[in-house]
Amino acid sequence: MSGRYSHVTFEEYVEQRWDMADSRARQLILAANVTDELKSVKNLTVLPSRESHAKELLHLESDNDRAAVSSSTRGREGPNL
């Protein structure tokens, strides 16, 4: 492979570039995806600011369910859940 990138696999890339296991990188990607999906939910003003909170929302089936849980927990640990 020529050019700027010399990584053959995603696993190699995250290990060499970010010094983390690919499983951890995939966890962070999933959490970011949940947060991005919640941005489109109307009347949701506070998004999860921690990966651990977004990860728990993955178990819910719909964005509306995720928004309801996220909204109901607002204020329990401060303004930035």
Secondary structure, DSSP 8 states (H G I E B T S, - for coil): --SS---SSHHHHIIIIISS-HHHHHHHHHHHHHHHHHTTSTT------SHHHHHHHTTSSSHHHHHHHHHHHTTSS-S--
